[in-house]
Amino acid sequence: MTLSKYLCLPLIINQSDNEESMWKSIAAAAPDAIFGLTEAFKQDTNPNKVNLGAGVYKDDQGITPILESVKKAERLLLEEEQTKSYLPISGDPLYTSCVQRLLFGEHSAVINSGRAVTAHAPGGTGALRIGGELIQKFIPGATIWISSPTWANHHGIFGAAGFKLKSYPYYNRDTKGLNYDEFLATLAEVPAGDVVLLHGCCHNPTGVDLEPDQWKEVAALAADKGWIGFLDFAYQGFGDSVDQDRSSVNAFAAAGPDFFVASSFSKNFGLYNERTGAITVISSSAQEAAVAQSHLDLTVRVCYSNPPAHGGLIVKTVLSNPELEQNWRRELEGMCRRIISMRSALVEGLASRGVDQDFSYIRQQRGMFSFSGLADDTVAWLKEHKGIYVVGGGRINVAGLTTSNIDYVCDSIAEALQS
Ligand code: LMR
């Protein structure tokens, strides 16, 4: 007789057929339009594969680097950090004031008047959702107007927050530029109390932005019609510069209505997995801002209680130290220069292969992405036959191009278009 006979073995219960799990009749969700591609890319065994999907910066070695300024800040933190206790619900006040300085600039009237309040949110996505939750609480059933086309996650975030969704025209597929007249005409019809979601700079996916005077016109329209602007501002510094890219924010601040800004340090600090962003609510006075802050805190408290600390600690360490901030700004400029040089390499590479289509508009687009003009069947062909991953609709992450893969990518696109 063996000892095992006397051991208490777990009773294995077989679920009987008539007991159904809640999932039995539920169909699986489709993979995410952007991160689903990253997963498919990882499984691909093609040795030449290239991921031009998710908006993640890569250097010319194809690596997503940790910035030197970030590493320096982390070294300081390792020595100086005293506790892992909770942050305040809205985050560290020094972090939120650094966020505001980046958004509005030095000596900003918005900051000095106390019109803006900010909460540290888990990434730009968290910031959008918290802003959405907050608006829904006080304007239940509001419609949010979303750019056509837009970032694949916008509809999901605001649909989940309870908004009705409508689109406004933005991009002209014939001119590959802004459809400004129709865009403005649609915004002129948006009812008071609705929300208009705008890309603060580096429009995702098109890379086509408004000029500063156009932003002023849009902000004036918001003030006149009484709709609320919500700026998704995830790419500050990838357009012209940290300071020039804030013309959208400045225009809304000057026009005076309530507005919201969701900002992120995923891209410009490379803090993708630290989920470091912020939601900023701008109202017309310090008194109103204090009310907004109280409800912002309540919203955060019921969603995630208080923010994760590490990314915010890095950002505030860099931005409160002039030398580190200069270091960071130089690194950000370097990332932009590399993206711009890969835009040219792509345009020239396709032209030199005799591709008929004129791709020169790719040079004018701003930010990380190029709305390449590649049709969905070409995108599918590139994935299947060449292991080149592009987001549906033809969005290319230009930062995924390197001097090592550019020839392969140009050869492959040329083959797809010429066959
Ligand atoms: C993108 O647009 O690829 C990035 O913002 C990553 C994401 O969250 O979708």
Residues whose N, C-alpha, C, O or C-beta is under 5 A from the ligand:
A	BS01	LMR	I34 G53 A54 G55
